[in-house]
């Protein structure tokens, strides 16, 4: 389905009971983010929010795709798998054998339909250019500051348009934009991104000014398409046209005519990057990992024009401790790109799941149709070599008949099929630059847990079903090891999943390795297969939080430990790493939480918001887990 405007999408959300209009003034600095965080983390109250009084001329829409239903509404489908089915059907029709003339002729309507989805540049101005600011001024837009230690206000849903200087190929990516002046921002594109490569090519060619345009709003499919992990030579607006079953009409920018943008976007920010200019120190920023991403040097973006619709709505999002709206953008990608991965790279894949606790790349679960020994390792290598899957940290493989969305049953089966000593594989390679656990920026360890049924060739010893030892003495262990602050054995004792969760207060080098060796000598633990260690402030009874913290803090190659009589109990150290105790020589970011002043301000304003009974701030849960008060923790803290 194609939305003619973002306002039409808002109307559809409201008609479906999925949107709340907030008429009282709410400050875009911290308050809107705090309200959205509360709503997005409360499943039965989770709605899109339209803040109509932002202190500017523009309303602000947020959390518009923050549920499965709203994500499906944005894409115009009944379920997310529908898109994957459409892609798979199209692939089969276009690539299947065509023997006779009639079969070839039968393909013409499909090809015609496909061409009708291709983006088209139209003449004249678009609705996005109905109003041209006399002087471009970003302060006139209700740009958010989301978290207290953010470096400033950030545009969080920008579709950034650049072109390859050699062949004019367009790229649209989504990179946050920190505002420094009314006409100056940073462009936070990572070195792996296509726009960063375009920047480097301009520099090599000696072309001083690189034109850039930013589209905000319009059909929500534009926003999704800018986040999609497409191959470099695939136009994001071709994907958008396929998804909306209608071509995207583009118009030339006013001051940067080399760049074309959607005619029906709400805002267009035009400008350039001077490739010879000194970079700007950008950040920190409360990021989708749930931790602050730390400051670094990025290009300066000089704004030459801002245009907008007469009735423009400014869309925004916040990211932070999951779940947030970005989880559903990631879920859409998981479903939409399953078919292309199966058909072009890893045909044995049955299904794929990226749990929200894994913040996209940290944890990926894949089921495969296994037909021979070693096939799990074949899939592992193929996936780690496939596009943005190269950033995956933990890959779990399961059999094709498993429901990988049923986590309890999945874990039981994976561990029944697992010998940790022989079926867990470690590697290293490129990692997302937001991964703070790596000893070196953008390069770190990976782990594959092969939980598929083993062929005879893959077995080094028989696998026996897990049986919980009723003699396990938690109180005795806590008394014997003062550094262990908490143990959650319920996965093993109640669910027959041979995993322990252990909180540790570290105060000496090598402490987790020593504790792991000592714990694994206890006879009652001999049947356990994995122990996850987290720092003492983490509530080990909260399994979702343990997984989120653990996946963020773990470099699997560096932080894995084997112990036990047969060295078959795998320990994974998901605690914070420091220079003093771990030889870790990078800043460690803080987890994200609102400040008490903002929480109190929102509490006071809540009765005016029309959101029902007050929702308690999710940040309160994490106040005792923060590392000091800054965005990054010092080694001495």
C-alpha positions in Angstrom: 0.0 0.0 0.0 1.3 3.5 -0.9 0.6 6.3 1.6 0.2 9.6 -0.2 1.7 11.4 2.9 2.8 10.9 6.4 -0.4 12.6 7.5 -2.5 9.9 5.8 -0.5 7.3 7.8 -1.3 9.2 10.9 -5.0 9.2 10.1 -4.9 5.5 9.5 -3.2 4.9 12.8 -5.7 7.0 14.6 -8.7 5.3 12.9 -7.2 1.9 14.0 -6.9 3.1 17.7 -3.1 3.0 17.4 -2.4 6.7 18.0 -2.7 9.2 20.8 -2.7 13.0 20.2 -1.0 14.9 23.0 -2.1 18.5 23.0 -0.3 19.9 26.0 3.2 21.3 25.5 6.0 18.7 25.9 9.6 19.7 25.6 11.5 18.0 22.7 14.5 18.2 25.0 14.4 15.0 27.1 10.6 15.0 27.9 9.2 13.5 24.7 11.8 10.7 24.8 10.9 9.9 28.4 7.2 9.7 27.7 7.9 7.6 24.6 10.2 5.2 26.5 7.4 4.6 29.1 4.7 4.0 26.4 6.9 1.8 24.1 7.8 -0.5 27.0 4.2 -1.1 28.2 2.7 -3.6 25.8 -0.9 -3.0 26.6 -0.5 0.8 26.3 2.0 0.9 23.4 0.7 3.5 20.9 2.1 5.9 18.4 2.2 9.4 19.8 1.6 12.7 18.0 2.9 15.7 20.0 0.9 18.6 18.7 2.5 21.3 20.9 6.3 21.1 20.5 7.1 24.8 20.8 7.5 25.0 17.0 5.2 25.2 14.1 5.4 21.4 13.6 3.8 18.5 15.4 6.1 15.5 16.1 5.2 11.9 15.4 7.0 9.1 17.3 6.7 5.4 17.9 4.7 5.2 14.7 6.2 1.8 13.8 6.7 0.6 17.4 4.6 -2.6 17.3 4.1 -5.5 14.9 0.6 -4.1 13.9 1.9 -0.6 13.2 4.9 -2.0 11.3 2.6 -4.0 9.2 0.4 -0.9 8.7 3.4 1.1 7.6 4.3 -1.6 5.0 0.7 -2.1 3.9 0.6 -5.8 4.7 -1.3 -8.1 7.0 1.8 -9.8 8.4 5.5 -9.3 7.9 6.0 -12.7 6.3 3.7 -11.6 3.4 6.6 -9.4 2.0 9.0 -12.3 2.1 6.4 -14.5 0.3 6.0 -11.8 -2.4 9.8 -11.5 -2.8 10.2 -15.3 -3.0 7.4 -15.5 -5.6 9.0 -12.7 -7.7 12.4 -14.4 -7.5 11.1 -17.7 -8.7 9.2 -16.2 -11.6 12.1 -14.1 -12.8 14.8 -16.8 -12.3 12.9 -20.0 -13.1 13.4 -21.9 -16.4 11.4 -20.5 -19.3 11.4 -23.2 -22.0 8.7 -22.2 -24.5 7.6 -19.0 -26.1 4.3 -19.0 -24.2 6.1 -19.2 -20.8 8.4 -16.3 -21.8 5.4 -14.2 -22.9 3.7 -15.0 -19.7 6.5 -13.2 -17.9 5.9 -9.9 -19.6 3.2 -8.6 -17.2 5.5 -9.4 -14.3 8.4 -7.5 -15.9 6.0 -4.6 -16.7 4.8 -4.5 -13.2 8.4 -4.5 -11.9 9.3 -1.6 -14.1 6.3 0.3 -12.9 7.8 0.3 -9.4 11.1 1.9 -10.4 11.7 5.4 -9.1 11.1 8.3 -11.5 12.4 11.9 -11.5 9.5 14.3 -12.3 9.8 17.9 -13.4 8.9 20.9 -11.3 8.7 21.1 -7.5 7.2 18.6 -5.2 5.0 19.0 -2.2 8.1 18.7 -0.1 9.1 22.1 -1.6 5.9 24.0 -0.9 7.6 26.1 1.7 11.2 27.2 1.4 12.7 28.7 4.6 14.1 32.2 3.9 17.1 31.3 6.0 17.7 27.6 6.8 17.2 27.2 10.5 17.2 23.7 12.1 16.0 25.3 15.4 12.6 25.8 13.8 12.1 22.0 13.7 11.3 20.1 17.0 14.5 18.0 16.9 14.9 15.8 20.0 17.5 15.5 22.7 16.7 12.0 23.9 19.0 11.2 26.8 20.7 13.3 29.5 24.3 12.6 28.3 23.6 13.0 24.6 26.0 15.5 23.0 23.0 17.6 21.8 19.9 17.4 19.8 19.8 14.7 17.1 17.7 14.1 13.9 16.9 10.4 14.4 15.0 9.4 11.2 16.9 11.1 8.4 17.0 9.4 5.0 20.4 10.7 3.8 20.9 10.8 0.0 24.4 10.7 -1.5 25.7 9.8 -5.0 28.7 7.9 -6.3 30.9 10.6 -8.0 31.9 8.0 -10.7 28.6 6.7 -11.9 25.9 8.8 -10.1 24.5 5.7 -8.3 22.2 6.9 -5.5 22.4 5.6 -2.0 20.0 6.3 0.8 21.1 5.6 4.4 19.9 6.4 7.8 22.6 8.0 10.0 21.9 10.2 13.0 22.6 13.9 12.6 23.7 16.0 15.6 22.8 19.7 15.4 25.6 22.1 16.2 24.3 25.3 14.7 21.1 26.4 12.9 22.7 25.3 9.6 25.4 22.8 10.7 25.2 19.1 11.7 27.4 16.1 11.7 26.8 13.1 9.5 27.3 9.9 11.6 28.1 7.4 8.8 30.3 4.5 9.8 33.3 3.5 7.7 31.5 0.4 6.5 28.6 2.4 5.0 28.1 3.3 1.3 27.9 7.1 2.1 31.3 6.9 3.8 32.7 5.3 0.6 31.1 8.1 -1.5 32.8 10.6 0.8 36.2 8.9 0.3 35.7 8.8 -3.5 35.0 12.6 -3.6 38.1 13.1 -1.6 40.3 10.9 -3.9 38.9 12.8 -7.0 39.7 16.2 -5.4 36.1 17.3 -5.7 35.8 19.7 -2.7 32.0 19.8 -2.1 30.0 16.6 -1.9 26.2 17.3 -2.3 23.9 15.7 0.3 20.2 15.9 0.9 18.1 14.6 3.8 14.5 13.5 3.4 12.3 13.3 6.5 8.8 11.9 6.5 6.6 11.0 3.6 5.4 7.5 3.1 6.8 5.5 6.1 8.1 2.9 3.6 10.8 5.5 2.7 12.0 5.4 6.3 12.1 1.7 6.4 13.8 1.4 3.0 16.6 3.7 4.2 17.4 1.2 7.0 17.3 -1.9 4.8 20.6 -3.8 4.4 20.6 -3.7 0.6 23.5 -4.6 -1.7 25.3 -1.4 -2.8 24.0 -1.5 -6.4 20.3 -1.7 -5.4 18.4 1.5 -5.2 16.5 1.9 -1.9 13.7 3.5 -3.8 13.4 0.4 -6.0 12.7 -1.5 -2.8 10.3 1.2 -1.6 8.4 0.9 -4.9 8.2 -2.8 -4.6 6.9 -2.6 -1.1 4.3 0.1 -1.8 3.5 -1.3 -5.2 3.8 2.2 -6.6 6.9 4.0 -7.9 8.5 6.7 -5.8 8.4 10.1 -7.6 11.5 12.2 -7.1 12.2 15.9 -7.6 15.5 17.7 -7.9 16.7 19.6 -4.9 16.7 23.4 -5.1 20.3 24.2 -4.1 21.8 20.7 -4.7 20.2 19.7 -8.0 22.5 16.7 -8.4 20.4 15.0 -5.7 16.8 13.9 -6.1 14.4 13.4 -3.2 10.9 12.1 -2.7 8.4 14.6 -3.9 6.0 13.9 -1.0 8.5 13.9 1.9 7.6 16.3 4.8 11.0 17.9 5.1 14.1 18.2 2.9 17.4 19.4 4.2 19.8 20.3 1.5 23.5 20.9 1.8 27.0 19.7 1.3 30.1 18.2 2.9 33.4 19.9 2.3 35.7 16.8 2.0 38.8 18.9 2.9 37.2 20.4 6.0 38.2 19.4 9.5 35.9 16.7 11.0 33.7 17.6 14.0 33.6 15.8 17.4 30.2 14.2 17.4 28.4 12.5 20.3 27.8 10.9 22.8 24.4 9.5 21.8 22.1 7.0 23.6 22.1 4.3 21.0 20.1 1.2 20.1 22.4 -1.1 22.0 21.1 0.4 25.3 24.5 2.0 25.9 25.8 5.4 24.9 27.9 5.4 21.7 30.9 7.5 22.5 32.1 10.6 20.7 34.2 10.4 17.5 35.1 12.5 14.5 32.6 12.8 11.7 32.0 15.0 8.6 30.4 18.4 8.9 27.2 18.9 6.9 26.5 22.5 5.9 22.8 23.2 5.3 22.0 25.3 2.2 18.2 25.0 2.2 15.3 23.6 4.2 12.0 23.0 2.5 8.8 21.4 3.8 5.2 20.7 3.1 2.6 23.3 4.3 1.2 20.8 6.7 4.4 19.0 7.5 4.7 16.5 10.4 8.2 15.9 11.9 8.7 12.1 12.5 11.3 11.0 15.0 12.3 8.0 17.0 14.3 7.2 20.2 16.6 4.3 20.7 17.9 2.9 24.0 17.4 -0.1 26.2 15.2 -2.5 24.3 12.4 -2.8 23.5 12.0 0.4 21.5 10.5 1.2 18.1 13.7 0.1 16.2 13.1 -3.5 17.3 10.2 -3.6 14.9 12.2 -2.1 12.0 14.7 -4.9 12.7 11.9 -7.5 12.8 10.7 -6.3 9.4 14.2 -6.7 8.0 14.5 -10.2 9.5 11.3 -11.3 7.7 11.7 -9.4 4.5 15.3 -10.5 3.8 14.9 -14.1 4.8 13.8 -15.0 1.3 16.8 -13.4 -0.5 19.2 -14.9 1.9 17.7 -18.4 1.3 17.5 -18.1 -2.4 20.9 -16.5 -3.1 23.3 -17.4 -0.3 22.2 -20.0 2.2 19.5 -22.2 0.7 19.3 -24.6 3.7 18.0 -21.8 6.0 14.5 -22.5 7.2 13.9 -19.5 9.4 15.7 -16.7 11.2 15.1 -14.8 14.4 16.8 -11.8 15.9 15.7 -11.5 19.5 15.2 -8.0 20.7 17.7 -8.6 23.6 20.4 -9.1 20.9 19.9 -5.6 19.5 19.9 -6.9 15.9 23.5 -8.0 15.2 24.5 -9.4 18.6 22.3 -12.5 18.6 20.9 -14.3 15.6 19.0 -17.6 15.7 18.8 -19.6 12.5 17.1 -23.0 11.8 18.5 -25.1 8.9 17.5 -28.1 7.0 20.6 -30.2 7.8 21.5 -33.0 5.4 25.2 -33.8 6.1 27.9 -33.5 8.7 29.5 -30.1 9.0 26.6 -28.3 7.4 26.2 -26.0 10.4 29.8 -24.8 9.9 29.1 -24.2 6.2 26.1 -22.0 7.2 28.1 -20.2 9.8 30.8 -19.2 7.4 28.3 -18.2 4.7 26.3 -16.0 7.0 29.3 -14.3 8.5 30.4 -13.5 5.0 27.0 -12.1 3.9 26.6 -8.3 3.8 25.7 -6.8 7.2 25.6 -10.3 8.7 29.3 -9.9 9.0 28.6 -7.9 12.2 26.9 -10.8 13.9 28.4 -11.7 17.2 26.5 -14.8 18.4 25.0 -17.2 15.9 22.8 -20.0 17.2 21.9 -22.9 14.8 18.9 -25.1 15.3 17.2 -27.8 13.3 14.6 -26.9 10.7 11.7 -28.5 12.5 12.2 -26.2 15.5 10.0 -23.2 16.3 12.7 -20.7 16.9 10.3 -18.2 18.3 9.5 -20.6 21.2 12.6 -19.8 23.2 12.1 -22.3 26.0 11.6 -25.3 23.6 14.4 -24.0 21.4 16.9 -23.8 24.2 16.0 -27.2 25.5 16.6 -28.7 22.0 19.7 -26.8 21.3 21.4 -27.8 24.5 20.2 -31.4 24.1 22.2 -31.4 20.8 25.2 -29.6 22.2 28.6 -30.6 23.5 30.1 -27.3 24.4 33.6 -28.6 24.0 33.1 -29.6 20.3 30.0 -27.8 19.0 30.8 -24.1 19.9 33.0 -22.3 17.3 35.0 -19.1 17.8 36.2 -16.7 15.2 36.9 -13.0 14.8 36.3 -10.4 12.2 34.6 -7.0 11.5 32.1 -5.9 14.2 29.7 -3.0 14.4 31.6 0.1 15.6 29.0 0.5 18.3 30.1 -2.8 19.9 31.9 -1.6 23.0 33.1 -5.0 24.1 35.8 -5.4 21.3 39.3 -4.7 22.4 39.8 -2.9 19.1 37.2 -0.6 17.5 35.2 -2.5 14.9 37.1 -5.8 15.2 36.3 -8.6 17.6 35.2 -12.1 18.4 32.3 -14.2 17.2 30.7 -17.4 18.4 28.6 -20.0 16.7 26.6 -22.4 18.9 25.7 -25.4 16.7 22.5 -26.8 18.3 21.6 -29.0 15.4 21.2 -32.8 15.7 24.6 -34.3 15.2 25.6 -36.9 12.6 27.8 -39.7 13.6 30.8 -38.0 12.1 30.3 -35.0 14.3 30.1 -36.8 17.7 33.2 -37.2 19.9 31.2 -38.8 22.6 27.5 -39.7 23.2 25.2 -36.9 24.1 23.1 -37.6 27.2 19.9 -35.8 28.3 20.4 -33.1 30.9 19.2 -34.0 34.5 19.2 -31.4 37.2 21.1 -32.4 40.3 18.7 -31.8 43.2 21.6 -31.6 45.6 22.7 -28.2 44.2 23.3 -26.0 47.1 23.0 -22.3 46.1 23.3 -21.0 49.6 26.4 -23.0 50.2 28.0 -21.7 47.0 27.2 -18.1 47.8 28.7 -18.5 51.3 31.9 -20.1 49.9 32.5 -17.6 47.2 31.9 -14.0 48.4 32.6 -12.5 44.9 29.5 -14.3 43.6 26.6 -12.1 44.5 23.6 -14.0 43.0 22.8 -17.2 41.1 19.8 -17.9 39.0 19.5 -21.7 38.6 15.8 -21.7 37.5 16.6 -22.3 33.8 18.2 -25.6 34.8 16.0 -26.6 37.8 12.6 -25.7 36.4 13.0 -25.7 32.6 15.7 -28.4 32.0 18.0 -25.9 30.3 21.6 -26.6 31.5 22.5 -23.0 32.1 23.4 -21.0 35.2 23.3 -17.2 35.4 25.8 -15.8 37.9 26.4 -12.3 39.2 30.0 -11.4 40.1 31.5 -8.4 41.9 35.1 -8.3 40.5 37.9 -6.9 42.5 41.0 -8.7 41.2 42.4 -9.7 37.8 41.4 -13.1 36.3 38.6 -13.4 38.9 35.9 -14.8 36.6 38.2 -17.4 35.1 39.2 -18.5 38.6 35.6 -18.6 39.8 34.6 -20.6 36.8 37.3 -23.2 37.4 36.3 -23.5 41.0 32.5 -23.7 40.3 33.0 -26.4 37.8 34.8 -28.6 40.3 31.5 -28.8 42.3 30.0 -32.2 41.5 26.4 -30.9 41.5 27.3 -28.6 38.6 28.9 -31.3 36.4 25.8 -31.6 34.2 25.6 -27.9 33.5 26.8 -26.9 30.0 27.0 -23.1 30.1 27.5 -20.5 32.8 26.8 -16.8 31.9 28.6 -14.3 34.2 27.3 -10.8 34.6 28.3 -8.0 36.9 26.9 -7.8 40.4 24.4 -4.9 39.7 22.5 -6.9 37.1 19.3 -8.7 38.4 20.0 -12.3 37.4 16.3 -13.2 37.8 15.5 -10.9 34.9 16.6 -13.2 32.0 15.8 -10.6 29.3 18.1 -8.1 31.0 20.8 -10.7 31.5 20.8 -11.5 27.8 20.8 -7.9 26.8 23.7 -7.0 29.1 25.6 -10.2 28.4 25.4 -10.0 24.6 26.6 -6.4 24.7 29.5 -6.9 27.1 30.9 -10.2 25.6 33.7 -10.6 23.1 33.2 -14.4 22.7 36.7 -15.2 21.5 38.4 -13.3 24.3 35.9 -13.9 27.1 35.1 -17.7 26.8 36.3 -20.1 29.5 36.3 -23.9 29.6 36.4 -25.9 32.8 35.1 -29.2 34.3 36.6 -32.6 34.4 36.3 -32.9 30.6 36.7 -29.2 29.9 33.1 -29.2 28.6 31.4 -26.5 30.8 31.6 -23.3 28.8 31.8 -20.0 30.8 31.1 -16.7 29.1 32.3 -13.5 30.9 29.7 -10.8 30.2 30.9 -8.4 32.9 32.2 -4.9 32.3 35.9 -5.0 31.3 38.5 -2.6 32.7 42.2 -1.9 32.2 43.0 -2.7 35.8 41.2 -6.1 36.0 41.0 -7.2 32.4 43.7 -5.3 30.4 40.9 -3.6 28.5 42.2 -0.3 27.1 39.1 1.4 25.7 36.4 3.6 27.4 33.4 1.6 28.6 30.1 3.3 27.9 27.3 3.8 30.4 23.9 2.3 30.0 21.1 4.7 29.1 18.7 6.1 31.6 16.7 9.3 32.0 17.7 11.7 34.8 15.6 12.2 37.9 14.8 15.8 36.9 13.2 14.7 33.6 11.4 11.8 35.3 9.9 14.2 37.9 8.9 16.7 35.2 7.1 14.0 33.2 5.4 12.6 36.3 4.0 16.1 37.1 2.8 16.6 33.5 1.3 13.1 33.1 -2.3 13.9 34.0 -2.4 16.4 31.1 -1.1 13.9 28.5 -4.3 11.9 27.9 -2.3 8.6 28.4 -4.3 7.2 31.2 -2.9 6.0 34.5 0.7 7.0 35.0 3.4 4.6 33.7 6.4 4.4 35.9 9.7 5.4 34.3 11.6 2.3 33.0 14.8 4.2 33.8 14.2 3.8 37.6 15.0 0.1 37.3 18.6 0.9 36.1 19.6 3.7 38.5 21.6 1.3 40.6 23.3 -0.2 37.6 24.8 3.0 36.1 28.5 3.5 36.0 28.8 6.9 37.6 27.1 9.9 35.9 28.9 10.4 32.6 28.4 8.8 29.2 31.5 6.7 29.7 33.0 5.2 32.8 36.5 5.8 33.9 38.7 2.8 34.7 38.9 3.9 38.3 35.1 4.1 38.8 
